[in-house]
Amino acid sequence: MAEGPRNGADKGEETRRLRDLEERLSRMTPKPEAERPKAAYDQAHIAWRMVIELVAGIGLGFGIGFGLDYLFGTTPFLMILFVFLGFAAGIKTMMRTASEIDTKPGETAPDREKRD
């Protein structure tokens, strides 16, 4: 329990023992399977990502349209136009993300290979 101060050799020995323990534990723990589709929590993560992508597209469109309307004095015209363009960009990004749902970890979406 209450041991005296440790020197460098004792710390090195403890470090070696800890690394050995970590190595043995990593060999004993089962590795996750990559053969199944993404887990349910990953799908929920993808769903939130899709919502954020849509809102971000609309928000960016609103900001750009509002800024251009302010500069040019065309009050609601460019804001409405860019909100719709942002909505379309958000939908396109959501569709790209939706294609990733049925993929396995480490695999690319089928249509992504054509684009990249």
Secondary structure, DSSP 8 states (H G I E B T S, - for coil): -------HHHHHHHHHHHHHHHHHHHHHS----SSS---HHHHHHHHHHHHHHHHHHHHHHHHHHHHHHHHHT-HHHHHHHHHHHHHHHHHHHHHHHHTTTT--TT---TTHHHH-
